Amino acid sequence: MRELLALPLLMPLGLALVVGLLNLTTPSRLRFLLWSSPPLSLGSWVMLGAGGGAALSAALSATAGFTAKRKPKPKAETWQAPAPKAAPSQQWPERDPQEPAPTVSVPFRVVNSKAEQQPDWDQANDDDW
């Protein structure tokens, strides 16, 4: 089954190599800022890029399997129920279930007792401007 999985994963590499083989006659240079590459065919650049990327990916995938020497895991300990927690030192006062819900008293004050009058724009005078 794994062999069939490799086929769709290698298709982009195969496609890039086919495109590179079809473009072997077109010379081109790569330029990056002030650096310029030697003239190679476009197909060579495509195959170098695809092959280099595949090689780098394979190398990183292979090294991902190698890990530092691990210590063996300790044997699983048997589960023990946690110790009961101590009761809180302060007990909340109890209320009778039929007692109405408590009300909250919040102090407030009136900032402006007079309602400000909004100007009537239909009757505005030019003196107001």
Secondary structure, 3 states (H helix, E strand, C coil): CHHHHHHHHHHHHHHHHHHHHHCCCCEECCEECCEECCCEEHHHHHHHHHHHHHHHHHHHHHHHHCCCCCCCCCCCCCCCCCCCCCCCCCCCCCCCCCCCCCCCCCCCCCCCCCCCCCCCHHHCCHHHC
